[in-house]
Amino acid sequence: MDTLSRALAAPGLEKSSDYDLNPEIWAGLPPVRKLKPAAVLVPLLQRDSGLQVVLTRRSRRLKHHPGQIAFPGGRVDPDDATRWDAALREAEEEIALPRDVVSPLGVLNRHETVTGFDVEPHIGLIEGPADFHPAEAEVAEVFEVPLWFLLDPAHYQTHTRRWNGIDRRYYAVPWGPYYIWGATARMLKGLSDRVSGA
């Protein structure tokens, strides 16, 4: 926990994006883009085996990103005082995580998605009882991945997928039956990079 705290207290790296491995796509984007503000919670949970990162598998019935692995989170609403509040609200709505049992540990670099969101990832430590109940309309499953696994740079892979007629490269960090990729994997890699550089 000390290493993690030091890493989160240190200055972050540059903002990340879904285009990090595709400079040719990035070069073709307009220099000024109107992005929608969003926030996600990266929940950490202490188990006997060590710290775990809580992740969700999105419902296959969703229109956007069905079945993908994600953090609890989403668009910032007008009633959200801060992005931290938005992340807590979304976690409560999606997995029934009470906001009063989560303590803030730090913020990762903002991440731009291909869908036009400017996502701010917040690391939070769950310090009270957490009995997850997925909101069936949005979340198919809640699961945990050991933090030590996600902090190891050797576990990150670069994969390629055809997207809009071109080969798009992206990060992936598979864990058992779960294929963690795209924005979620990139934000986790940002955390790994921060800790590795601490």
C-alpha positions as CSV (number, residue, x, y, z in Angstrom):
1,M,0.0,0.0,0.0
2,D,2.9,2.4,0.7
3,T,4.3,2.0,-2.8
4,L,0.9,2.6,-4.3
5,S,0.3,5.7,-2.1
6,R,3.7,7.1,-3.2
7,A,3.0,6.5,-6.8
8,L,-0.4,8.2,-6.7
9,A,1.1,11.1,-4.9
10,A,3.7,11.6,-7.6
11,P,3.0,13.7,-10.7
12,G,1.2,11.7,-13.3
13,L,2.2,11.0,-16.9
14,E,0.6,12.5,-19.9
15,K,-3.1,12.0,-20.6
16,S,-3.7,8.6,-22.3
17,S,-6.2,7.7,-25.0
18,D,-7.6,4.9,-27.1
19,Y,-5.3,6.1,-29.8
20,D,-2.0,5.7,-28.0
21,L,-0.8,2.7,-30.1
22,N,-2.3,4.3,-33.3
23,P,-0.6,7.6,-34.0
24,E,-1.8,7.5,-37.6
25,I,-5.4,7.7,-36.3
26,W,-4.5,10.3,-33.7
27,A,-2.9,12.5,-36.5
28,G,-6.2,12.5,-38.4
29,L,-8.4,13.8,-35.5
30,P,-9.4,17.4,-35.3
31,P,-7.1,19.3,-32.9
32,V,-10.0,20.6,-30.9
33,R,-12.6,18.0,-29.9
34,K,-15.6,18.4,-27.6
35,L,-15.4,15.5,-25.2
36,K,-18.0,14.5,-22.7
37,P,-16.8,14.5,-19.1
38,A,-16.9,11.1,-17.4
39,A,-15.4,9.3,-14.4
40,V,-14.8,5.8,-13.3
41,L,-14.0,4.2,-9.9
42,V,-11.1,1.8,-9.6
43,P,-12.2,0.1,-6.4
44,L,-9.6,-1.7,-4.3
45,L,-10.6,-4.3,-1.8
46,Q,-8.4,-5.9,0.9
47,R,-8.6,-9.7,1.0
48,D,-6.5,-12.2,2.9
49,S,-4.6,-12.8,-0.3
50,G,-3.9,-9.0,-0.8
51,L,-5.4,-6.1,-2.5
52,Q,-7.9,-6.8,-5.3
53,V,-9.2,-4.6,-8.1
54,V,-13.0,-4.8,-8.5
55,L,-14.2,-4.9,-12.1
56,T,-17.4,-5.5,-13.9
57,R,-18.5,-7.4,-17.1
58,R,-21.1,-5.2,-18.9
59,S,-24.4,-6.7,-19.8
60,R,-24.7,-8.1,-23.3
61,R,-28.0,-6.3,-23.7
62,L,-26.3,-2.9,-23.6
63,K,-26.1,-0.9,-26.8
64,H,-22.5,0.3,-26.2
65,H,-19.6,-2.0,-25.4
66,P,-21.8,-5.1,-24.5
67,G,-20.0,-7.8,-22.6
68,Q,-16.8,-5.8,-22.2
69,I,-14.8,-5.5,-18.9
70,A,-15.1,-2.1,-17.3
71,F,-14.8,-0.1,-14.1
72,P,-18.0,1.2,-12.5
73,G,-18.5,4.6,-13.9
74,G,-19.9,6.8,-16.6
75,R,-20.9,10.2,-17.7
76,V,-20.8,13.1,-15.2
77,D,-24.4,14.3,-14.4
78,P,-25.3,17.9,-13.7
79,D,-26.1,17.0,-10.1
80,D,-22.6,15.6,-9.5
81,A,-20.5,18.1,-7.6
82,T,-17.2,16.6,-8.8
83,R,-16.0,13.7,-10.9
84,W,-15.2,11.8,-7.7
85,D,-18.9,12.1,-6.8
86,A,-19.9,10.9,-10.3
87,A,-17.6,7.8,-9.9
88,L,-19.2,7.0,-6.5
89,R,-22.7,7.5,-7.8
90,E,-22.1,5.2,-10.7
91,A,-20.6,2.5,-8.5
92,E,-23.6,2.7,-6.2
93,E,-26.0,2.4,-9.1
94,E,-24.1,-0.3,-11.0
95,I,-22.9,-2.6,-8.2
96,A,-24.5,-1.3,-5.0
97,L,-21.3,-0.2,-3.5
98,P,-22.2,2.3,-0.7
99,R,-20.3,5.5,-1.3
100,D,-19.6,6.0,2.4
101,V,-17.4,2.9,2.6
102,V,-15.0,4.2,-0.1
103,S,-12.0,6.4,0.7
104,P,-10.1,8.3,-2.1
105,L,-6.5,7.2,-2.7
106,G,-5.7,9.2,-5.8
107,V,-6.5,10.0,-9.4
108,L,-5.0,8.6,-12.5
109,N,-4.3,10.4,-15.8
110,R,-7.4,11.3,-17.8
111,H,-8.2,9.1,-20.7
112,E,-9.9,10.0,-24.0
113,T,-12.0,7.2,-25.6
114,V,-12.9,6.7,-29.2
115,T,-16.5,7.3,-28.2
116,G,-15.7,10.9,-27.3
117,F,-15.5,10.7,-23.5
118,D,-12.8,12.4,-21.3
119,V,-12.6,9.8,-18.4
120,E,-11.1,10.6,-15.1
121,P,-10.2,7.3,-13.2
122,H,-10.4,7.6,-9.4
123,I,-8.7,5.0,-7.1
124,G,-10.8,4.2,-4.1
125,L,-10.2,1.9,-1.1
126,I,-13.2,0.0,0.1
127,E,-13.0,0.2,3.9
128,G,-16.4,-1.2,4.9
129,P,-18.7,-4.0,4.1
130,A,-19.2,-4.5,0.4
131,D,-21.8,-6.9,-0.8
132,F,-21.9,-6.3,-4.5
133,H,-25.3,-6.6,-6.3
134,P,-25.0,-5.9,-10.1
135,A,-27.7,-3.8,-11.7
136,E,-29.0,-6.4,-14.2
137,A,-29.7,-3.9,-16.9
138,E,-26.1,-2.8,-17.0
139,V,-23.8,-5.3,-15.3
140,A,-23.7,-9.0,-15.9
141,E,-21.0,-9.8,-13.3
142,V,-18.7,-8.4,-10.7
143,F,-15.3,-10.0,-10.2
144,E,-11.9,-9.3,-8.7
145,V,-8.3,-9.4,-10.1
146,P,-5.3,-9.3,-7.8
147,L,-3.6,-5.8,-7.8
148,W,-0.2,-7.4,-8.0
149,F,-1.1,-9.0,-11.3
150,L,-2.3,-5.7,-12.8
151,L,0.8,-3.8,-11.6
152,D,3.2,-6.2,-13.4
153,P,4.2,-4.6,-16.7
154,A,5.0,-8.1,-18.1
155,H,1.3,-9.0,-18.1
156,Y,0.3,-6.3,-20.6
157,Q,0.0,-7.3,-24.2
158,T,-0.5,-5.4,-27.5
159,H,-3.3,-6.9,-29.7
160,T,-4.7,-5.9,-33.1
161,R,-8.3,-5.7,-34.2
162,R,-9.9,-4.5,-37.5
163,W,-11.8,-1.3,-36.8
164,N,-13.4,1.0,-39.4
165,G,-11.4,-0.6,-42.1
166,I,-8.0,-0.3,-40.5
167,D,-5.9,-2.3,-38.1
168,R,-6.3,-0.8,-34.6
169,R,-3.7,-1.7,-31.9
170,Y,-4.7,-1.7,-28.3
171,Y,-3.6,-3.0,-24.8
172,A,-4.9,-6.1,-23.2
173,V,-4.3,-7.7,-19.9
174,P,-6.1,-11.1,-19.9
175,W,-7.0,-12.7,-16.5
176,G,-8.4,-16.2,-16.5
177,P,-11.6,-16.2,-18.5
178,Y,-11.7,-12.4,-18.6
179,Y,-10.4,-10.5,-21.6
180,I,-9.5,-7.0,-20.2
181,W,-8.8,-4.7,-23.1
182,G,-9.2,-1.3,-24.6
183,A,-9.8,1.7,-22.4
184,T,-9.9,-0.4,-19.2
185,A,-6.6,-2.1,-19.9
186,R,-5.0,1.3,-20.9
187,M,-6.1,2.9,-17.6
188,L,-4.8,-0.1,-15.7
189,K,-1.5,0.2,-17.6
190,G,-1.3,3.8,-16.5
191,L,-1.6,2.7,-12.9
192,S,1.1,0.1,-13.5
193,D,3.4,2.7,-15.2
194,R,2.9,5.0,-12.2
195,V,3.8,2.4,-9.7
196,S,6.8,1.1,-11.7
197,G,8.2,4.6,-11.9
198,A,7.6,5.4,-8.2
